[in-house]
Amino acid sequence: MASLALFALVHMRTPRPWLLTILFFAIELNILVSVKRSRNYRVLLLLLPLFSIWANVHIQFVYGLFVLGLAALEGPINRMLRRQPSVDNAYDRPLPFEKMILLIALCICATLVNAYHFRIYLVLFDLIRQNGLYDQISELTAMDFRSLSDWIVVMLTLGAVFALGRQRGMSPFWLPLFVTAVFLSFRSKRDVWFISIVAITIISMARPKIETASRDFISTFQVSVVVLLCTLMLGIAIFVNKVTNSSLEKIVAKEFPVAAANFIDEHQFSGPLYNHFDWGGYLIWRLPTLPVSIDGRSNLHDTDRIKDSSRVWTGQPEWSSDPELSAARLVVAERTFPLAQLLRLDKRFELVYEDDISAVFVQRDSR
C-alpha cells in the first residue's frame, strides 16, 4: 500500500516545501495512531517540535492542527451521539479531551516560534480568500485522470471506503478525516498526498491483528529494514543517474531561463522586469537586484493580478495596453508563449537574446 501511495505522488517529487508537509503529516498521524493503541500520552509531546519546524517550512501545517482538532472532538461527539467505541478495535478509542485541548494549545504556541510570530496565520487568511486561483494555476487544478497515478488515488480511496464500511460504527475521527481528505485531494491535485496517507492508514488498520507480544519486535524490525532499503536504493539511484552539480544544472537549464539570466547579469540590464508567473521564483534567486513583476507567492499577488498576467502572456485582447508590460524595460519570455511572438512585432521592444528556452526583450527607449 505504501508503494502505491508513493506512486500516486510521483508528480510531486520536485524539491518543494510540500515534501516536508507530507512527511510531517505522516509522522503526526502515526503518532496519533500509536497513542490510540498504546495509551502512552507522553509520545504526543513529540508533536511540539514537529509543529515548530513545520510552521517554519510550509503553511499547510494548519492541516496538522485540523487533525488534532478532530482527535480532540472524538470523545465529546461519541458521548453526544451515545456511541460506544469498539472494545476490540484499539484505533477506535478516543483520546482524552482535556489532554488534547492542552496539546493543541501547546502546538499552536509552538507554531508561533517563527520569524513572523502570529502574523503567519494572516497568510492563511489571504489564501482562503483567493478561491479563483484553482482555475489559474495548473498544480491547483483537479486531477484530469490522464495518468496512472490519478487512478491509483481513486483505488486507494475506494479501498479506504471498503475498510470504513466494515467497521461496526462510523468513527467521529476517521470518517470526518476521510471526507475532508477526499474533498481537498479531489479539488486540487497538489493535495492528493492527503487522501493517499489517510487511505493507506485506514486500510492498514483493517488488516488482521498482530499478536501483542511480537508487535513491537516486528515493528522495529520492519522500520530497520525499510530504512536500510531506502538508504541503499537512494545510493544506487545517485550512482546510476550520476547525480552531480553539473548534471543538476543541466536539468535546471531545460526548465528555467539559465542562459538568459546569465546574459542579463553580464550586460547589467536594469528594470522594471516583466516575467511569467512560473519563472518568478527562479529569477528572484538568480537576479536578486531585479525585482520580478510576479512570482508563485499567490498570497502576495491577488487573483485578479494573476489573471491579468495570464491574459497578457496568452496574447488576449488589449494585451499591449497592460500597464506593467508598458512600464517594463526588460522582458524575460518563454519562447513558446504567444507574448514572445507578439513582442517580436512590437515596436516598443527589441529582441536582444534568444535560445531554445527563452527570449530577452528590452525597451528600445532604454537602449
Contacts in CASP RR format, 6 or more apart in sequence:
PFRMAT RR
TARGET T0000
AUTHOR 0000-0000-0000
METHOD contacts of the structure
MODEL  1
MASLALFALVHMRTPRPWLLTILFFAIELNILVSVKRSRNYRVLLLLLPL
FSIWANVHIQFVYGLFVLGLAALEGPINRMLRRQPSVDNAYDRPLPFEKM
ILLIALCICATLVNAYHFRIYLVLFDLIRQNGLYDQISELTAMDFRSLSD
WIVVMLTLGAVFALGRQRGMSPFWLPLFVTAVFLSFRSKRDVWFISIVAI
TIISMARPKIETASRDFISTFQVSVVVLLCTLMLGIAIFVNKVTNSSLEK
IVAKEFPVAAANFIDEHQFSGPLYNHFDWGGYLIWRLPTLPVSIDGRSNL
HDTDRIKDSSRVWTGQPEWSSDPELSAARLVVAERTFPLAQLLRLDKRFE
LVYEDDISAVFVQRDSR
1 156 0 8 1.000
1 200 0 8 1.000
1 203 0 8 1.000
1 204 0 8 1.000
2 200 0 8 1.000
4 152 0 8 1.000
4 155 0 8 1.000
4 156 0 8 1.000
4 200 0 8 1.000
5 156 0 8 1.000
5 196 0 8 1.000
5 197 0 8 1.000
5 199 0 8 1.000
5 200 0 8 1.000
7 148 0 8 1.000
7 149 0 8 1.000
7 152 0 8 1.000
8 149 0 8 1.000
8 150 0 8 1.000
8 152 0 8 1.000
8 153 0 8 1.000
8 156 0 8 1.000
8 192 0 8 1.000
8 196 0 8 1.000
9 22 0 8 1.000
9 149 0 8 1.000
9 192 0 8 1.000
9 193 0 8 1.000
9 196 0 8 1.000
10 149 0 8 1.000
11 147 0 8 1.000
11 149 0 8 1.000
11 189 0 8 1.000
12 18 0 8 1.000
12 19 0 8 1.000
12 22 0 8 1.000
12 190 0 8 1.000
12 192 0 8 1.000
12 193 0 8 1.000
17 57 0 8 1.000
17 58 0 8 1.000
18 58 0 8 1.000
18 60 0 8 1.000
18 190 0 8 1.000
18 193 0 8 1.000
20 54 0 8 1.000
20 57 0 8 1.000
20 58 0 8 1.000
21 54 0 8 1.000
21 57 0 8 1.000
21 58 0 8 1.000
21 60 0 8 1.000
21 61 0 8 1.000
21 63 0 8 1.000
21 193 0 8 1.000
22 193 0 8 1.000
22 197 0 8 1.000
24 50 0 8 1.000
24 53 0 8 1.000
24 54 0 8 1.000
24 57 0 8 1.000
24 61 0 8 1.000
24 64 0 8 1.000
25 60 0 8 1.000
25 63 0 8 1.000
25 64 0 8 1.000
25 67 0 8 1.000
25 193 0 8 1.000
25 194 0 8 1.000
25 197 0 8 1.000
26 197 0 8 1.000
27 50 0 8 1.000
28 47 0 8 1.000
28 50 0 8 1.000
28 64 0 8 1.000
28 67 0 8 1.000
28 68 0 8 1.000
29 67 0 8 1.000
29 197 0 8 1.000
29 198 0 8 1.000
29 201 0 8 1.000
31 43 0 8 1.000
31 44 0 8 1.000
31 46 0 8 1.000
31 47 0 8 1.000
32 67 0 8 1.000
32 68 0 8 1.000
32 71 0 8 1.000
32 95 0 8 1.000
33 91 0 8 1.000
33 201 0 8 1.000
33 205 0 8 1.000
34 40 0 8 1.000
34 43 0 8 1.000
35 41 0 8 1.000
35 43 0 8 1.000
35 44 0 8 1.000
35 95 0 8 1.000
36 90 0 8 1.000
36 91 0 8 1.000
36 92 0 8 1.000
36 93 0 8 1.000
36 95 0 8 1.000
37 90 0 8 1.000
37 91 0 8 1.000
39 93 0 8 1.000
41 95 0 8 1.000
41 96 0 8 1.000
41 99 0 8 1.000
44 99 0 8 1.000
44 103 0 8 1.000
47 68 0 8 1.000
47 103 0 8 1.000
47 107 0 8 1.000
48 106 0 8 1.000
48 107 0 8 1.000
48 110 0 8 1.000
49 110 0 8 1.000
51 61 0 8 1.000
51 64 0 8 1.000
51 65 0 8 1.000
51 107 0 8 1.000
51 110 0 8 1.000
51 111 0 8 1.000
52 110 0 8 1.000
52 111 0 8 1.000
52 113 0 8 1.000
54 61 0 8 1.000
54 64 0 8 1.000
54 111 0 8 1.000
55 61 0 8 1.000
55 110 0 8 1.000
55 111 0 8 1.000
55 112 0 8 1.000
55 113 0 8 1.000
55 114 0 8 1.000
55 120 0 8 1.000
56 113 0 8 1.000
56 114 0 8 1.000
56 115 0 8 1.000
59 120 0 8 1.000
59 123 0 8 1.000
59 124 0 8 1.000
59 127 0 8 1.000
61 111 0 8 1.000
62 124 0 8 1.000
63 194 0 8 1.000
65 104 0 8 1.000
65 107 0 8 1.000
65 108 0 8 1.000
65 111 0 8 1.000
66 180 0 8 1.000
67 177 0 8 1.000
68 100 0 8 1.000
68 103 0 8 1.000
68 104 0 8 1.000
68 107 0 8 1.000
69 100 0 8 1.000
69 104 0 8 1.000
70 172 0 8 1.000
70 173 0 8 1.000
70 176 0 8 1.000
70 177 0 8 1.000
71 94 0 8 1.000
71 95 0 8 1.000
71 100 0 8 1.000
71 173 0 8 1.000
72 95 0 8 1.000
72 97 0 8 1.000
72 100 0 8 1.000
72 101 0 8 1.000
72 103 0 8 1.000
72 104 0 8 1.000
73 97 0 8 1.000
73 172 0 8 1.000
73 173 0 8 1.000
74 94 0 8 1.000
74 95 0 8 1.000
74 171 0 8 1.000
74 172 0 8 1.000
74 173 0 8 1.000
75 94 0 8 1.000
75 95 0 8 1.000
75 97 0 8 1.000
75 172 0 8 1.000
76 97 0 8 1.000
77 83 0 8 1.000
77 172 0 8 1.000
78 84 0 8 1.000
78 85 0 8 1.000
78 94 0 8 1.000
78 172 0 8 1.000
81 172 0 8 1.000
83 169 0 8 1.000
83 172 0 8 1.000
85 92 0 8 1.000
85 93 0 8 1.000
85 94 0 8 1.000
85 171 0 8 1.000
86 92 0 8 1.000
86 167 0 8 1.000
86 168 0 8 1.000
86 169 0 8 1.000
89 167 0 8 1.000
89 205 0 8 1.000
91 174 0 8 1.000
91 205 0 8 1.000
92 167 0 8 1.000
92 171 0 8 1.000
94 173 0 8 1.000
111 120 0 8 1.000
112 118 0 8 1.000
112 120 0 8 1.000
114 120 0 8 1.000
123 299 0 8 1.000
126 299 0 8 1.000
127 298 0 8 1.000
127 299 0 8 1.000
130 298 0 8 1.000
130 299 0 8 1.000
130 302 0 8 1.000
130 303 0 8 1.000
131 303 0 8 1.000
132 303 0 8 1.000
133 140 0 8 1.000
133 298 0 8 1.000
133 303 0 8 1.000
133 306 0 8 1.000
134 140 0 8 1.000
134 141 0 8 1.000
134 187 0 8 1.000
134 188 0 8 1.000
135 141 0 8 1.000
136 303 0 8 1.000
136 306 0 8 1.000
136 307 0 8 1.000
136 310 0 8 1.000
137 277 0 8 1.000
137 298 0 8 1.000
137 306 0 8 1.000
139 188 0 8 1.000
139 189 0 8 1.000
139 190 0 8 1.000
140 188 0 8 1.000
140 189 0 8 1.000
140 190 0 8 1.000
141 188 0 8 1.000
141 189 0 8 1.000
142 186 0 8 1.000
142 187 0 8 1.000
142 188 0 8 1.000
142 189 0 8 1.000
143 150 0 8 1.000
143 153 0 8 1.000
143 186 0 8 1.000
143 189 0 8 1.000
143 192 0 8 1.000
144 150 0 8 1.000
145 151 0 8 1.000
145 154 0 8 1.000
150 189 0 8 1.000
150 192 0 8 1.000
153 185 0 8 1.000
153 192 0 8 1.000
153 195 0 8 1.000
153 196 0 8 1.000
156 195 0 8 1.000
156 196 0 8 1.000
156 199 0 8 1.000
156 200 0 8 1.000
156 203 0 8 1.000
157 182 0 8 1.000
157 195 0 8 1.000
157 199 0 8 1.000
159 199 0 8 1.000
159 203 0 8 1.000
160 178 0 8 1.000
160 195 0 8 1.000
160 198 0 8 1.000
160 199 0 8 1.000
160 202 0 8 1.000
160 203 0 8 1.000
163 202 0 8 1.000
163 203 0 8 1.000
163 205 0 8 1.000
163 206 0 8 1.000
164 170 0 8 1.000
164 174 0 8 1.000
164 175 0 8 1.000
164 178 0 8 1.000
164 202 0 8 1.000
166 206 0 8 1.000
174 202 0 8 1.000
177 198 0 8 1.000
178 195 0 8 1.000
178 198 0 8 1.000
178 199 0 8 1.000
178 202 0 8 1.000
180 194 0 8 1.000
181 194 0 8 1.000
181 195 0 8 1.000
181 197 0 8 1.000
181 198 0 8 1.000
181 199 0 8 1.000
182 195 0 8 1.000
184 191 0 8 1.000
184 194 0 8 1.000
184 195 0 8 1.000
185 191 0 8 1.000
185 192 0 8 1.000
185 193 0 8 1.000
185 194 0 8 1.000
185 195 0 8 1.000
185 196 0 8 1.000
186 195 0 8 1.000
210 218 0 8 1.000
237 243 0 8 1.000
241 247 0 8 1.000
249 258 0 8 1.000
252 258 0 8 1.000
253 259 0 8 1.000
253 357 0 8 1.000
254 357 0 8 1.000
255 357 0 8 1.000
256 279 0 8 1.000
256 282 0 8 1.000
256 357 0 8 1.000
257 279 0 8 1.000
257 282 0 8 1.000
257 283 0 8 1.000
257 332 0 8 1.000
257 334 0 8 1.000
257 357 0 8 1.000
257 358 0 8 1.000
258 286 0 8 1.000
258 357 0 8 1.000
259 355 0 8 1.000
259 357 0 8 1.000
259 358 0 8 1.000
260 332 0 8 1.000
260 353 0 8 1.000
260 355 0 8 1.000
260 357 0 8 1.000
260 358 0 8 1.000
260 359 0 8 1.000
260 360 0 8 1.000
261 282 0 8 1.000
261 283 0 8 1.000
261 286 0 8 1.000
261 287 0 8 1.000
261 332 0 8 1.000
263 352 0 8 1.000
263 353 0 8 1.000
263 360 0 8 1.000
264 287 0 8 1.000
264 290 0 8 1.000
264 330 0 8 1.000
264 332 0 8 1.000
264 353 0 8 1.000
264 360 0 8 1.000
265 286 0 8 1.000
265 287 0 8 1.000
267 352 0 8 1.000
269 290 0 8 1.000
269 329 0 8 1.000
269 330 0 8 1.000
269 360 0 8 1.000
269 362 0 8 1.000
270 290 0 8 1.000
270 329 0 8 1.000
270 330 0 8 1.000
270 366 0 8 1.000
271 290 0 8 1.000
271 291 0 8 1.000
271 328 0 8 1.000
271 329 0 8 1.000
271 330 0 8 1.000
272 291 0 8 1.000
272 293 0 8 1.000
272 324 0 8 1.000
272 327 0 8 1.000
272 328 0 8 1.000
272 329 0 8 1.000
272 330 0 8 1.000
273 283 0 8 1.000
273 287 0 8 1.000
273 290 0 8 1.000
273 291 0 8 1.000
273 292 0 8 1.000
273 293 0 8 1.000
273 328 0 8 1.000
273 329 0 8 1.000
273 330 0 8 1.000
273 331 0 8 1.000
273 332 0 8 1.000
274 293 0 8 1.000
274 324 0 8 1.000
274 325 0 8 1.000
274 328 0 8 1.000
274 330 0 8 1.000
274 331 0 8 1.000
274 332 0 8 1.000
275 283 0 8 1.000
275 292 0 8 1.000
275 293 0 8 1.000
275 294 0 8 1.000
275 331 0 8 1.000
275 332 0 8 1.000
275 333 0 8 1.000
276 294 0 8 1.000
276 309 0 8 1.000
276 313 0 8 1.000
276 332 0 8 1.000
276 333 0 8 1.000
276 334 0 8 1.000
276 337 0 8 1.000
277 294 0 8 1.000
277 295 0 8 1.000
277 296 0 8 1.000
277 306 0 8 1.000
277 309 0 8 1.000
277 310 0 8 1.000
278 334 0 8 1.000
279 332 0 8 1.000
279 334 0 8 1.000
280 292 0 8 1.000
280 294 0 8 1.000
280 295 0 8 1.000
280 296 0 8 1.000
281 292 0 8 1.000
281 295 0 8 1.000
281 296 0 8 1.000
283 290 0 8 1.000
283 292 0 8 1.000
283 295 0 8 1.000
283 332 0 8 1.000
284 292 0 8 1.000
284 295 0 8 1.000
290 330 0 8 1.000
293 309 0 8 1.000
293 324 0 8 1.000
293 328 0 8 1.000
294 301 0 8 1.000
294 305 0 8 1.000
294 306 0 8 1.000
294 309 0 8 1.000
295 301 0 8 1.000
298 306 0 8 1.000
308 322 0 8 1.000
309 324 0 8 1.000
311 319 0 8 1.000
312 319 0 8 1.000
312 322 0 8 1.000
312 324 0 8 1.000
312 325 0 8 1.000
312 339 0 8 1.000
313 333 0 8 1.000
313 337 0 8 1.000
313 338 0 8 1.000
313 339 0 8 1.000
314 337 0 8 1.000
314 338 0 8 1.000
314 339 0 8 1.000
315 338 0 8 1.000
315 339 0 8 1.000
315 342 0 8 1.000
319 325 0 8 1.000
319 339 0 8 1.000
319 342 0 8 1.000
320 326 0 8 1.000
320 342 0 8 1.000
320 346 0 8 1.000
325 331 0 8 1.000
326 348 0 8 1.000
328 363 0 8 1.000
329 362 0 8 1.000
329 363 0 8 1.000
329 366 0 8 1.000
330 360 0 8 1.000
330 361 0 8 1.000
330 362 0 8 1.000
330 363 0 8 1.000
330 366 0 8 1.000
331 343 0 8 1.000
331 349 0 8 1.000
331 360 0 8 1.000
331 361 0 8 1.000
331 362 0 8 1.000
332 358 0 8 1.000
332 359 0 8 1.000
332 360 0 8 1.000
333 339 0 8 1.000
333 340 0 8 1.000
333 343 0 8 1.000
333 358 0 8 1.000
333 359 0 8 1.000
333 360 0 8 1.000
333 361 0 8 1.000
334 340 0 8 1.000
334 357 0 8 1.000
334 358 0 8 1.000
334 359 0 8 1.000
335 354 0 8 1.000
335 356 0 8 1.000
335 357 0 8 1.000
335 358 0 8 1.000
335 359 0 8 1.000
340 359 0 8 1.000
343 349 0 8 1.000
343 351 0 8 1.000
343 359 0 8 1.000
343 361 0 8 1.000
344 351 0 8 1.000
347 364 0 8 1.000
348 363 0 8 1.000
348 364 0 8 1.000
348 365 0 8 1.000
349 361 0 8 1.000
349 362 0 8 1.000
349 363 0 8 1.000
349 364 0 8 1.000
350 361 0 8 1.000
350 362 0 8 1.000
350 363 0 8 1.000
350 364 0 8 1.000
350 367 0 8 1.000
351 359 0 8 1.000
351 360 0 8 1.000
351 361 0 8 1.000
352 360 0 8 1.000
352 361 0 8 1.000
352 362 0 8 1.000
353 359 0 8 1.000
353 360 0 8 1.000
354 360 0 8 1.000
END
